[in-house]
Amino acid sequence: MKLNVFVSSQRDGIMSKDKKYFPNLSTEERELLYKTTLTKFFERRNIKYEDILVLTEKNNVIKSRSVASVNEKSKEAIFILKDNSNKCVAVETSDYPVIIATANTDDGKSVSAIAQGTINNLNNDLLHEIIECLLKETNAAPFEMTFYIGACPSKEKLIVNPNLLTNSYIWKDTITKKKKNHYLDIRYAIFNTLIKEIVDPNNIYFDSTDTTEDEKYFSDLGNKPGKNLVCVVYTNEEV
């Protein structure tokens, strides 16, 4: 089975049922619109709505959960997807990068750990926990793991409140102050942390897309309100 990653675009619609995006709709109307939007998007890829597991910023407990046991009450920040699963993990995001780490078991089976690299999650040692859970699932060493980091704002665009960057292990040397604003190089923060965790730098891949500029992406920082889905699935063919 092949690991496939694909991303929704603005043309696919807002991939969220949050009231802030649809202030004039009732809860029931937002729910219906959300289901309709996702169903239409995934049907083109022969994926059933019932097989989609959505991971949002509300998933902020720094633990992992197998997709086989995920439900609407799951709060774990990391979903574990194995290559024999028919499920699709869809990460609801605007600006912050989706992190997909993959390793193989001794018998060659592929396992992926999927999470969202929000400030809060990274503060709470998300990257270390991703490595730990993959080690338990596959017995692979960190330098045998592969990391893909999705689209996010460039270091010239990601304005942050420095008081929120509470973990110096993650954020050291990643902040630049210009006038009254503080800018964060989140790619460097992730890369540097993974290197400290003994991940092979040759196995770390970044999507260089700037979500604030690329018209495919919704972006709060780019004044393009909405949510994209970054979707991860194992299939026999490209989706």
Secondary structure by P-SEA (a helix, b strand, c coil): cbbbbbbbccccccccccccccccccaaaaaaaaaaaaaaaaaaaccccccbbbbccccccccccccccccccccccbbbbcccccbbbbbbbccbbbbbbbbccccbbbbbbbbbbcaaaaaaaaaaaaaaaaaaacccccccbbbbbcbbbcccccccccccccccccccccccccccbbbbaaaaaaaaaaaaaccccccccccccccccccccccccccccccccbbbbbccccc
